[in-house]
Every structure is written in structure tokens, then in C-alpha cells.
Amino acid sequence: NGYDGVARRAVPINGRYIRGFCCPDYAGKATEPEGERIYKVYLSPSDQGKNTYAWGDTNERDQMRKVADVTEQALLRTGRFMVINGQHGDMYDRIAESNAWEADLHVCNHSNACNGVVMGTRAFAYDLDGKGYEAVKAIYERVAPLSPGTSENIKTATFREIVLTSCPCAYVEVEFHDSEVGAKWITEHTEDIAEAICLGICD
């Protein structure tokens, strides 16, 4: 515990460090409200470094990892979540880690590309009536109003991280990076995007 105050602690589990909050020692004497719990969120930002941006001399991997870093801190600030921010290996490594950790929600954040003209937020779930859809819809409803594009929707998909994760998966592509306007917006609005993702998860 955190003795007389709240503290943060990094705990090693299976070679990974999970960051969270420690409670004051007097909290152990309190009665936890029924139904209140800490949720485990696995963040899986894009690792696609070859997807270059049309503005800013950057790429999808670097920008989405920045978004995931800020999302992690925003989630931890709420005191409601434990977070693993998976920025190692490939998607299969992250799927395996998420499943082994028994995450409550697996969140993939990406940017998109098409023809340099289409712009907007796209989101994906396994189906349109499950927990994954509920989660990605909440995130989409926070991110889409911020992004400059208007070609926006939520669809079903069979991406590997959606079908191979044991828990519900929310897969969001925040904006198109092959448009200069979209790439500039993503690059300059890291905190806005991350806070919106956090709010969607909280919703």
C-alpha cells in the first residue's frame, strides 16, 4: 500500500512492468462499494513503421505509440485501470501477452490510408452487438467528432487482433495519414486523440 498517501508502483509480471496506483493503508479498512473493480486494459498501438505520413516526416508506428503513451497515463490517472502498453514484438506477441494477462479490453490504435483524399475515423469490431462493439463505439463517438475527416463509420472485421484476443477488442483508426491535412492533425493532436480514447474507454 501507499502508507499515508496514494503512490504509483511498477510491478514486474512475467518480465513485463505493469504500472498502477497503490492505495493508502487506511483504504484497506474501508468497504469497497459493490461492483467497483479495477479493469485491465491492454493497449496495442500500430507497429507499422513503413507507413509514412504525408506530413511531418514521421510514420504510423511512431505516432500511434505516442498516442498510446498518453492514453496509458490518462487511464492511470482515473485510478480505475491497470494498463499494459504493448510496444514490443509483433501483433502475435501482443495478442499472446494480452491473453495471458487476461485483459478485460484489448485496444488497437492505428491511422489509415487510402487515396490521399478520403479522411475520417474508422472503427472495427468482431460483430455489432457484442462487448467489443460497445467499447469501440464509445471510443469512436469520442474520437470521430475531433478528426477533420467526414468519411466515418464502424464496421465488422476479422483482423487478427480482433479474432484472436480472448477479451473484447476495440480497433480504431483515428484518421487517414496519407492526406497532408489528416497527417498534420494526427501529429499535432496526440493528447486530444489519447484523451478521447481514454474517455471512450471510461464510458
Disulfide bonds with the S-S distance in Angstrom:
none
